[in-house]
Amino acid sequence: MLIQNAKIYTMAGDPIDSGYLLVKDGKIQQIGPMPAPSAEGEEVLDLKGAQVYPGFIDVHTHLGMWEDGLTFEGDDGNEDTDPVTPHLRGIDAVNPLDRCFEEAYAAGITTVVTGPGSANPIGGQLAALKTAGRRIDKMIIRAPIAMKMALGENPKSIYHGKGQAPSTRMATAALIREELYKTRRYLEELELSKKDEEIDPPEYDMKCEALLPVLNRQLPVHFHAHRADDIFTAMRLGKEFDLDYVIIHGTEGHLIADELAEEDVPVLSGPILCDRAKPEMKNLTPASPGILFRNGVRIAIVTDHPVIPIQYLPVCAALAVREGLEREQALRAITIYPAQICHIEDRVGSLEPGKDADFVVFSTDPLQISAKPDMVFVSGRRMV
């Protein structure tokens, strides 16, 4: 397929005022200014000046984990029978036929990170997925992409009601720390057994096995944290175990932006288009992404679907612009920045040769409240 006569926002450099995009086998083969190369035998789409953007990316959702319109029957996001569940895989619970996937790509969101909620101090494995498809195994960009951990009100509220730990922030951090120390010991015993055949390896532990790549910095941690002190606890744990980690939500991040910048801690900022639903969100402000960015913090804007329905990701970006974030940065915060923060920029987030052909076409500004994509392509296949 050849797309031509388009204003292309690559997110890898300056926009191309009049350009072309050549797609083959689901990948971007060529991109550049007009005139377009010969494409004999290819489908040609003349966009007549319309705008092309990379497919939008939401890197903190629970898409398909809490199915739309269902209660317990479709609620598979929190295994709140055990506070430490690193061995759980989000892909085993996601229903790709949930209609919210269709609503996502219809709004231009072509990639999501989804997985367990925040009931457990260690909740399980998150996955990066395309939003178009029927079989989850064929939609995966990377799984696992991160380990979900949670601090603050949610774990203590869930388990206080059950009369077990954690009922305090101290216990939440202690349970995370205990499991990471246990995994460190497990790793030491594994390595000793490999060096000395007379030493037996430790008894297989699925939880420790799931956390080994976390300790080896092969798998990042996504820390759910709203309040500033919980963010600092995440930073403390990150330093103690030399973790590769990011902060999810970071509702009070704007109050400690300098500290986050000093430690180079990225923030997946959001939800920002919702009420202050619990005490730890009392300082929520849609100005937060702009404040964080101006202080040198790497950001992405997220919906936390279904807290904010995923199709309103561009609306959240527009709200951040209204409250002080530059428009260009808001667009990057739903394209290349989340891809870079989550280490999937080799596949998605910008329009460059070799990357997946995920792109959206708009005849108006995508950050206008009334804007809807004219076309959406996922892996070169037109979905809208």
Sequence and secondary structure as in RCSB ss.txt:
>XXXX:A:sequence
MLIQNAKIYTMAGDPIDSGYLLVKDGKIQQIGPMPAPSAEGEEVLDLKGAQVYPGFIDVHTHLGMWEDGLTFEGD
DGNEDTDPVTPHLRGIDAVNPLDRCFEEAYAAGITTVVTGPGSANPIGGQLAALKTAGRRIDKMIIRAPIAMKMA
LGENPKSIYHGKGQAPSTRMATAALIREELYKTRRYLEELELSKKDEEIDPPEYDMKCEALLPVLNRQLPVHFHA
HRADDIFTAMRLGKEFDLDYVIIHGTEGHLIADELAEEDVPVLSGPILCDRAKPEMKNLTPASPGILFRNGVRIA
IVTDHPVIPIQYLPVCAALAVREGLEREQALRAITIYPAQICHIEDRVGSLEPGKDADFVVFSTDPLQISAKPDM
VFVSGRRMV
>XXXX:A:secstr
 EEEEEEE  SSSS EEEEEEEEETTEEEEEEESS    TTS EEE TT EEEE EEEEEE TTTB TT SGGGB
 S  TT SB TT BGGGT  TTSHHHHHHHHTTEEEEEE   SSSSEEEEEEEEESS S HHHHEEEEEEEEEEE
 SHHHHHHHHTTT S SSHHHHHHHHHHHHHHHHHHHHHHHHHHH TTS      HHHHHHHHHHTTSS EEEEE
 SHHHHHHHHHHHHHTT  EEEEE TTGGGGHHHHHHHT  EEE   SS   SGGGTT  TTHHHHHHHTT  EE
E  TTTTS GGGHHHHHHHHHHTT  HHHHHHTTTHHHHHHTT TTTSSS  TTSB  EEEESS TTSTT   SE
EEETTEE  
